[in-house]
């Protein structure tokens, strides 16, 4: 959304050609690299976002450049697109989007100003949580879930009729964007809690906490978007998604062995592992299996996510998980496992 709006309004304000304006997004999410190349996020041949760097990559670049933050003089962000409210800051936490929506919806539906902007009902460390909010006398049931495995659990409850909600917030990464695959690796479990606390603390230090109070958002709607759900708003801010087979099914079979004691091999092709060359790894594995005549002895499948993004690329051989996997690691573990099930490897 930032990229599409930036390329819509900044060329005239900055006096540059649209094709000369370059948008670089710094993201905690490796999926943004793939999304930036989707044809839906482009105006003709011009992409809304030209380049995507993860926070981990940016940190490495800062370190490589020898920049010392303690020696820098603090400056405000450039306007008009550098002004933020607390609602935008807390987006990075699981539950943050729901809370930002509630800060708007409460005032819109009830017609009164919020005396307190914090909705503790949607804040928690739990991967799946429920909340019930009263809006003008109507009870609104909400669910907040992070992690795709947990999302599947929640969806199954909804399909079975066990649960029903009016609003559901889903974040693919555990804990939300603070636990994104593009973030610096977490060595201690408490790190996620510290990141979460940091965003909520940042929200408290800001003067404005609701998106609707941002004067630049107000100006954007007045001069460009006109109103929510307008044709212009849909063109710049909305997109649609199509079902992908690798998402609809748990896994995709690549090699289907026929032996009764065949060895199962699963290679993650989720976004983070994909960026880290998991598809190349599958190709190398297929070549090795065929070369060694092991096609009947193994099942090779591509899976969507193993919930271990920080360790990608991820591979499971039998019951053994291999993180930061390489072709040599796959071959080594594969041959050891094959010997255990008495299948000779050449």
RAKA-V183496 format. One record per residue. OMEGA is omega in degrees with one decimal (* if undefined). D_FIRST is the distance of its C-alpha to the first C-alpha in Angstrom with 1 decimal. Layout:
<<OMEGA:D_FIRST> <OMEGA:D_FIRST>>
This chain:
<<178.5:0.0> <-177.6:3.8> <-178.1:5.5> <179.2:5.3> <-179.9:6.1> <-177.8:8.4> <176.8:10.1> <-172.5:10.7> <-173.1:12.4> <179.4:13.7> <179.4:16.1> <-177.9:18.2> <-177.2:18.2> <-179.4:19.1> <178.8:21.4> <175.6:20.1> <179.6:19.5> <-177.7:16.1> <178.6:17.6> <179.7:18.7> <-178.5:15.5> <178.8:14.6> <176.6:11.5> <-180.0:12.7> <174.5:11.0> <-170.5:13.6> <173.2:13.3> <-168.5:16.0> <177.0:15.3> <179.9:16.9> <-178.9:15.1> <177.6:12.0> <179.1:14.6> <-178.0:15.2> <-178.0:11.8> <-178.8:11.0> <179.2:14.2> <-178.8:13.5> <179.0:14.4> <-177.6:11.8> <-179.9:9.0> <174.5:11.2> <-172.1:12.8> <178.5:16.3> <-177.9:17.2> <178.2:14.4> <174.7:11.8> <177.2:8.2> <-174.4:9.2> <-177.6:13.0> <177.1:14.2> <173.5:13.7> <172.6:16.4> <178.0:17.3> <178.2:18.8> <178.5:22.1> <178.7:21.9> <178.9:21.0> <178.5:23.9> <178.8:26.2> <178.6:25.3> <179.4:26.1> <-179.1:29.3> <-179.6:30.3> <178.8:29.8> <-179.2:32.1> <178.8:29.8> <-175.2:31.4> <-178.8:29.0> <179.6:32.1> <-178.3:33.1> <175.5:30.0> <-178.5:29.8> <176.6:26.9> <176.5:24.6> <178.8:21.8> <179.9:18.3> <175.1:17.6> <16.4:16.7> <-170.2:14.9> <-179.2:11.8> <-179.5:14.0> <-174.7:15.2> <170.6:14.7> <-178.9:16.5> <-179.9:18.0> <177.7:15.8> <-178.7:13.0> <-174.3:15.7> <175.9:17.2> <-175.1:14.1> <179.1:15.7> <170.3:18.8> <-175.1:19.8> <-178.0:20.1> <178.5:17.8> <178.6:15.1> <-179.1:18.2> <178.2:19.6> <177.7:16.6> <-179.2:16.7> <179.0:20.4> <175.8:20.3> <-173.7:18.7> <-178.1:20.7> <-179.0:24.0> <-178.5:24.1> <-176.1:22.8> <-176.2:25.4> <178.6:28.2> <178.8:27.9> <178.5:28.9> <177.0:27.4> <175.0:27.0> <175.5:29.9> <-174.4:28.4> <-176.4:24.7> <175.7:25.5> <-176.4:25.6> <-177.7:27.8> <-176.8:28.1> <-179.7:24.8> <179.7:25.6> <174.3:27.7> <-176.7:28.2> <-179.1:28.9> <174.5:26.9> <178.9:27.4> <-178.6:27.9> <178.2:28.3> <177.3:28.1> <-176.4:29.4> <177.7:28.2> <176.8:30.1> <179.8:28.1> <177.1:30.7> <179.3:33.3> <178.4:31.3> <179.1:30.9> <-179.1:27.4> <-176.9:27.6> <172.8:24.7> <177.4:24.5> <-177.2:22.6> <174.7:23.0> <-175.3:22.0> <-175.1:23.3> <177.6:23.5> <178.8:27.3> <177.7:27.1> <178.5:24.5> <178.4:27.1> <-179.9:29.8> <-179.3:28.0> <177.7:27.3> <177.7:31.0> <179.2:32.1> <180.0:30.0> <-178.5:31.4> <-178.0:34.9> <-179.4:34.7> <-178.8:35.3> <177.6:32.1> <-177.1:30.0> <175.3:26.8> <-178.3:24.7> <177.1:21.5> <173.9:20.8> <179.6:18.4> <170.8:18.4> <-173.9:17.5> <-175.6:18.8> <179.1:20.2> <-179.6:23.3> <-177.9:22.6> <-176.6:18.8> <178.7:16.7> <177.4:19.7> <-177.0:21.6> <-177.6:19.1> <178.3:20.9> <179.3:19.5> <172.9:21.1> <-177.3:24.6> <178.6:27.2> <179.3:28.6> <-179.0:32.4> <-176.5:33.1> <-177.1:32.0> <-176.4:31.8> <179.9:28.9> <179.2:26.2> <178.9:27.9> <177.2:27.9> <178.3:24.2> <179.2:23.6> <-179.1:26.1> <179.6:24.5> <178.7:21.2> <176.4:23.1> <177.8:25.4> <177.1:22.7> <-177.9:21.5> <-176.3:25.1> <-178.0:25.5> <-179.5:22.8> <-179.8:24.0> <-174.8:21.1> <-176.0:20.0> <-178.1:18.1> <-177.2:14.6> <179.0:16.5> <179.5:18.7> <-176.4:16.3> <-179.8:17.7> <172.5:14.8> <177.5:12.7> <179.2:15.9> <180.0:16.2> <179.2:12.7> <-179.0:13.8> <-171.6:17.3> <-174.1:16.8> <-173.4:13.9> <177.7:12.5> <179.5:16.1> <177.0:15.8> <178.0:14.0> <174.7:14.0> <178.9:14.9> <-179.3:14.7> <179.2:12.3> <179.0:9.9> <-178.7:10.5> <-174.2:10.0> <-169.1:6.6> <-173.0:5.2> <172.8:7.9> <176.4:9.7> <-179.0:13.3> <176.3:15.3> <176.9:18.9> <175.9:21.7> <-175.4:22.7> <-176.6:26.3> <176.7:25.9> <-177.5:24.0> <-179.2:26.3> <-178.5:29.4> <-178.7:30.4> <178.1:31.3> <-179.8:32.2> <177.9:35.8> <174.1:36.4> <-178.0:40.1> <-177.8:42.2> <-176.9:45.5> <-178.3:48.7> <-178.9:50.7> <-179.7:51.5> <-177.4:50.5> <-176.7:47.4> <-179.3:45.0> <177.2:41.4> <-179.5:38.7> <179.4:35.1> <-179.3:32.4> <175.0:28.8> <171.3:26.2> <-170.5:23.2> <-176.9:20.2> <179.7:21.8> <177.4:25.2> <178.2:24.0> <-179.3:22.5> <169.5:25.9> <179.6:27.8> <179.1:28.9> <175.0:29.2> <178.9:31.5> <177.8:33.5> <179.5:33.9> <178.5:35.3> <-179.6:37.7> <178.7:38.8> <179.1:39.5> <-179.6:41.5> <-179.0:43.5> <-179.5:44.3> <179.9:45.5> <-177.4:47.5> <178.7:49.3> <-175.5:49.9> <-173.7:48.1> <179.1:46.1> <-173.5:48.3> <-175.6:48.2> <166.8:44.4> <177.0:41.5> <-179.9:38.3> <176.1:35.0> <-179.5:31.2> <-175.8:29.5> <-177.9:25.9> <177.2:26.0> <179.8:28.9> <177.3:27.1> <-171.1:28.2> <-178.5:25.1> <-177.7:26.5> <-175.0:29.6> <-2.7:28.2> <-174.8:29.3> <178.2:31.2> <172.4:34.2> <173.7:36.7> <-171.5:40.3> <178.4:42.4> <-177.1:41.8> <177.7:40.8> <177.4:37.3> <177.2:36.7> <-176.9:33.8> <-170.0:32.6> <173.1:34.5> <178.9:36.1> <179.6:38.3> <178.6:41.4> <179.8:40.6> <-178.1:40.1> <-178.3:43.4> <-179.0:45.3> <179.9:44.3> <-178.3:44.6> <177.0:48.2> <-179.6:49.1> <-179.7:47.9> <177.0:49.6> <-179.1:52.9> <178.4:52.6> <174.5:52.5> <173.6:55.3> <-176.2:53.4> <174.4:54.6> <-177.9:52.1> <*:53.5>>
